[in-house]
């Protein structure tokens, strides 16, 4: 808990996600330039842009995986890099999820759950049910791309985080799977989650997002 001079301003305490003038520089390359964004609980914010525009770097910066040259990131009331190195209440899919191929979906999630010890078997099972993998016994090495993507979504939601960062979460899903995951994300939004969704699919953006930002050359612009 922050107290005294380290207290978070009241204006930011209830915000799901807020970035203020965030820049990331690696060597001579300016990868993110003066990015500001605010996303409230119970909303889905869309992130669009071509490959290499900086979308994935932005998600990494929010997680604290790359140092900021300037600016501030606040996730569920915590200042990343100041209050915490990695936000306590965040679920993430960035690029292709990786799992141990010799284990089942349940076993993989159980290994991950031991890192924080926040959920037990029931929480893991609930996450698998939500993504349509309940009762699947085969090893992850035998999974289709779509099944692996569902498992990636399960690991992101299993600890009931306040904020979700989803980088192309529909990759590899068939039409039925896309519809199911859209409904899941809507349900999570309606439960008060703050969701940042990066997608190349205009239908995902149109159907799911309350606001939309475009990334181009490390610069973020609101387009809706």
Secondary structure, DSSP 8 states (H G I E B T S, - for coil): ---GGG---HHHHT-SEEEEEEEEEETTEEEEEEEEEEE-TTEEEEEE--TTSSHHHHHHHHHTSS--SEEEEEETTEEBTTTBSS-SSEEEE-SS----TTSBHHHHHHHHHTTTT---HHHHHHHHHHTT-TT--SBGGG--HHHHHHHHHHHHHTT--SEEEEESTTTT--HHHHHHHHHHHHHHHHTT-EEEEE-S-HHHHHHH-SEEEEEETTEEEE--
